[in-house]
């Protein structure tokens, strides 16, 4: 079973939680909330001052639920992500491969633009 299908196996049939594609520029329908599941990691920013890094997020799947069920959705998804993150190193480790996390809304990449050193 793939990791993203495991998210759906965790849900009960009456939850009305639907996966959706990663749309861009769409308005959210009233009464529906989205969360994005993805990988949070550190990326190399540049060589200035001995090197610097920034936190980035790569969205993999968007889940939708009625607003009144959003808290249930987040708790259940977080339980699955806690299992997936077991044994994974923190994102500040040089050996890190990232950690699964959730973000509110529909997010493909975060930050949207690469930060620069000033």
KAKAVEN-V802592 format. One record per pair of residues at least 12 apart in sequence whose C-alpha atoms are under 8 Angstrom apart, sorted by sequence separation. I is the first residue (numbers start at 1). GAP is how many residues later the second one is. D is the distance in Angstrom with one decimal. If there is no record, write none. Layout:
BEGIN
i=I gap=GAP d=D
i=I gap=GAP d=D
END
This chain:
BEGIN
i=42 gap=12 d=5.4
i=43 gap=12 d=6.3
i=42 gap=13 d=4.5
i=43 gap=13 d=6.6
i=41 gap=14 d=5.7
i=42 gap=14 d=5.8
i=85 gap=14 d=6.0
i=40 gap=15 d=7.0
i=41 gap=15 d=5.5
i=85 gap=15 d=6.4
i=40 gap=16 d=5.7
i=41 gap=16 d=6.4
i=84 gap=16 d=7.2
i=40 gap=17 d=4.4
i=39 gap=18 d=5.6
i=40 gap=18 d=6.6
i=38 gap=19 d=6.7
i=39 gap=19 d=5.3
i=81 gap=19 d=5.9
i=38 gap=20 d=5.4
i=39 gap=20 d=6.6
i=81 gap=20 d=6.7
i=38 gap=21 d=4.1
i=39 gap=21 d=7.5
i=37 gap=22 d=5.8
i=38 gap=22 d=4.8
i=36 gap=23 d=6.0
i=37 gap=23 d=5.8
i=38 gap=23 d=6.7
i=78 gap=23 d=7.7
i=36 gap=24 d=7.1
i=37 gap=24 d=5.2
i=78 gap=24 d=7.7
i=36 gap=25 d=5.7
i=37 gap=25 d=6.2
i=36 gap=26 d=4.4
i=37 gap=26 d=7.7
i=35 gap=27 d=5.7
i=36 gap=27 d=6.3
i=34 gap=28 d=6.5
i=35 gap=28 d=5.4
i=34 gap=29 d=5.6
i=35 gap=29 d=6.6
i=34 gap=30 d=4.4
i=33 gap=31 d=5.7
i=34 gap=31 d=6.6
i=32 gap=32 d=6.6
i=33 gap=32 d=5.6
i=32 gap=33 d=5.7
i=33 gap=33 d=6.1
i=32 gap=34 d=4.5
i=33 gap=34 d=5.4
i=31 gap=35 d=5.6
i=32 gap=35 d=5.2
i=31 gap=36 d=5.2
i=31 gap=37 d=8.0
i=33 gap=37 d=6.7
i=22 gap=39 d=6.9
i=35 gap=39 d=7.8
i=21 gap=40 d=7.0
i=22 gap=40 d=6.4
i=20 gap=41 d=7.3
i=21 gap=41 d=6.5
i=19 gap=42 d=7.3
i=20 gap=42 d=5.6
i=19 gap=43 d=5.9
i=20 gap=43 d=6.1
i=19 gap=44 d=4.5
i=20 gap=44 d=7.1
i=62 gap=44 d=6.5
i=18 gap=45 d=5.8
i=19 gap=45 d=6.1
i=17 gap=46 d=6.8
i=18 gap=46 d=5.2
i=17 gap=47 d=5.6
i=18 gap=47 d=6.6
i=17 gap=48 d=4.7
i=59 gap=48 d=5.9
i=60 gap=48 d=7.5
i=16 gap=49 d=6.3
i=17 gap=49 d=7.7
i=42 gap=49 d=6.1
i=58 gap=49 d=7.9
i=59 gap=49 d=4.8
i=15 gap=50 d=7.8
i=16 gap=50 d=7.5
i=41 gap=50 d=5.4
i=42 gap=50 d=6.9
i=58 gap=50 d=6.1
i=59 gap=50 d=6.1
i=40 gap=51 d=7.5
i=58 gap=51 d=4.9
i=57 gap=52 d=5.6
i=58 gap=52 d=6.7
i=56 gap=53 d=7.4
i=57 gap=53 d=4.9
i=15 gap=54 d=7.5
i=56 gap=54 d=5.4
i=57 gap=54 d=7.2
i=41 gap=55 d=7.7
i=56 gap=55 d=6.0
i=17 gap=56 d=7.4
i=41 gap=56 d=7.1
i=42 gap=56 d=7.5
i=4 gap=57 d=7.4
i=41 gap=57 d=4.4
i=40 gap=58 d=5.4
i=41 gap=58 d=6.6
i=39 gap=59 d=5.8
i=40 gap=59 d=5.3
i=39 gap=60 d=5.4
i=40 gap=60 d=6.1
i=39 gap=61 d=4.6
i=40 gap=61 d=6.3
i=54 gap=61 d=7.7
i=38 gap=62 d=5.6
i=39 gap=62 d=6.1
i=37 gap=63 d=7.1
i=38 gap=63 d=5.7
i=37 gap=64 d=5.9
i=38 gap=64 d=6.3
i=11 gap=65 d=7.2
i=37 gap=65 d=4.6
i=10 gap=66 d=7.0
i=36 gap=66 d=5.5
i=37 gap=66 d=6.7
i=10 gap=67 d=7.9
i=35 gap=67 d=6.5
i=36 gap=67 d=5.2
i=35 gap=68 d=5.6
i=36 gap=68 d=6.4
i=35 gap=69 d=4.6
i=36 gap=69 d=6.3
i=45 gap=69 d=7.9
i=48 gap=69 d=7.3
i=7 gap=70 d=6.4
i=10 gap=70 d=7.6
i=34 gap=70 d=6.5
i=35 gap=70 d=4.9
i=36 gap=70 d=5.7
i=45 gap=70 d=7.2
i=34 gap=71 d=4.9
i=35 gap=71 d=6.3
i=36 gap=71 d=6.2
i=45 gap=71 d=7.1
i=46 gap=71 d=7.6
i=33 gap=72 d=7.0
i=34 gap=72 d=6.2
i=45 gap=72 d=7.7
i=7 gap=73 d=6.6
i=6 gap=74 d=7.8
i=24 gap=82 d=7.8
i=23 gap=83 d=7.5
i=22 gap=84 d=7.0
i=22 gap=85 d=7.6
i=22 gap=86 d=6.8
END
